[in-house]
C-alpha cells in the first residue's frame, strides 16, 4: 500500500466513524427509540460527542509521540471539524427545543444560567478554528500563527468539561472522568513544553 493510499484509507476510516454516531442517532429518531425524553437524549448525546472529539483531538500529539503514529497529524483537523459539527448540533438542539427558535431570549438565558454561558462561549471559540481549518487558511495565516490560534482547543475543552459538570445534577462520574483525561493530556503537553524550553535555558546559562 502506497503512502497516498494509506492516507486515503485513514481519512475514509475517520470520516465513516466520525459520522457513525450521527447516523445511529438519526436511525433511533426515525424508529422512535430515543427514550422517554428524546430532547434530553439529543442534547446530552450531541454534547458528549463534542467533548469526545475534542479529547480525541488532544490525544493526537501524545499518541504520535509515544507510538510514532505520524499519520494521525493528517486527521487532526478532521477530528476538530467533527467536534465543531457535534457542537453545532448541540447548539441547534438547544435553540430548537429549549428556546423554540426565539433567539431574542438567548441572551437572558445566558445571563441566568452560567452553564449556558460557558457552553456558548466555548462554542464561539470553536468557530474561528473551524473557519481556519482549510489548507488555504493555514497558508494565509502561516503555520506558527495558525498553531497559536488552534491552541484555543485547550480552553474550549476545559470549558466543555465545566459546562458538562454543571449540567449534571447528581451523578458527576462522567464529567469527572473527562476532567481527569483532559488534565492528563494537558499535563503531558505542559511537560513537552518544559522539555523543549530546557535546552534553550541551558544555552543561555
N, C-alpha and C positions, 0 to 999 in steps of 0.2 A: 504494500500500500504506500503510495507516494505521500509526501508531506501535505500537498494541497488536498488530496482526497481524504487524508486523515483529519485535517482541519474541518473539511466539509462534513465528515461524519460526526465529529464532536458537536458542530453547530446544529446539525439536524437533531441530534440526541437532546441537546439542551432546549431547542425550540419545542420539540414534542413534549418533553417532561415539564417545561415551564407552562405550557398551555393545558396540560392534562388536568390540573385541579379545577380550572375554569370550566372545562368540558364536563367534568364529573358533577360540578355544581349545577350547570345548566341541565344536565340529564336528570338529576334529582329533582330540580324545579319542575321540569316537564312531566315527571312521573308523580309529582305531588308528595315527595319524600324528604322535605326539608325540616321535618319535625313539627312539634306543636307550635313553635314560634318561628316561622320562616324568616321574618325580618331580622330577628336577633341572630339566627344562624348565618344569614348572609353578611350581616355586619361583622360578626366575630370572625367568620372564616376568611373574609377578604382582608381584615386587619391582621390576623395571624399570618396569612400568606405574605403580606407585605413585609412583616418582620422576618419571616423565614428567608425570603430572598435577599433582604438586607444583610442578614447574618451570613448567608452563603457567599455573598459578595465579599464580605470581610474575611472569609475563610480562604479566599484565593491566594493571598500572599503567604500565609503560613503553610498551606499545602504545597505551594510551588517551592518554597524554601526547604521544607522538610523532605519532600519526596521527588523533587525535580520535575514536577508536572508543569512545565513552562507553557504547555498548550492551554492551560486554564486562563492565561492572560488574555487570549483572544476571545474568550467567552465572558469576561468580566463585565463588559458594557451591556451585553445581552441580559445578564443576571440583574444588573441595575435597572434596566428597562422593564423587566418583569416586576421588580419591586415597585416601580412607578405605576405600572399597569394595575397591579392589585391595590395600590394605594389610591389610585383614581377611582377604581371600582368601590372601594371602601367609602370614599368621599361622596360619590354619587348615590350610594345606598343611604347614607345619612341625609343627603339633600332630598331624596325622593320620599323616604318613609318617615324620617324624623321631622323634617321641615316642610314636607309636602310641596317642594319647589318654591316655597315662599322665601326667596333669597334675602329679602329685607329683614327677616327675623334672625339671620345667622349671626350678625354682629352682637345682638343682645344675648344670644345663646352662648357665644364665645366668652362674653363678659361674665355670665352667670356660672358657667361650668368650666373650671380650669382644665379638665382633661380634654375638652373640645378645643380649647385654645392651644394646648400643647400639640395635639394631633394636627390641627390646622397649620400651625407654624412649621411643624416638621414636614408636612406635605408641600408647603410653599417652597421650602428649601430644596425639595426634590425636583422642582420644575426646571431651574437652570441646569441641573445635572442631566435631565432628560433632553433638554434643548441642545446641549453641547455634546451629545453622545455620538455624533457623526464624525467621520474622518475629516471632513471639511472644517468642522468647528475646532477639532484638535489642531489642525494645521493653522487655522486663523489665530487661535489663542496662543499656540506654542505649547510644547509638551510640559514645560515647567509650570506655566500659569494654569494649564488645564488640570494638572495633577493637584495643584494647590486648591483649585476650586472644588475638585471632587473629594477633597478631604472633608467636605461638609457631610459626607456619608456617615462619619463618626457621630456627629451631633444629631443627625436625623435618626440614626439607630437608637441612640440614648433617649431621644425624645419619644420614639415609638415605644420603647420599653416602659418609660414613665407613664405614657398615655394608657398603655395596656394595664399596668399595675393599678392605676387609679380607677379604671372602669370596673375591674374585678372587685366585687364587694366582700366575697367570702373566701374562696379557695384561691390563694395567690401563688400556688405551686408553679404554674406555667410562666407567669411573668417573672418570678424569681429565677427560674431556670434560664430564661432568656437573658436576664441580667447577669448571671454567672458566666454564661457563654460569651456575652459581649465584653464583659470585664476581662476575661482571659484573652480574647482576641485583641483588644485594645492594649492590654498589658504586654502582649507579645510584640506588637508594633512599637510600643514605647521602648522596649528592650533593644529592638533593632535600631531604633533611632540613637540610643545611647551608645550602642556598639559602633555605629558609623561616626559618631561625634568623638569617640575616644581617640582614634589616631590623629585627628586634627588638633585636639587638645595637647596630645603628647608632642607633636611637632612644634607647637607654639612654646611649650615649656622648654 
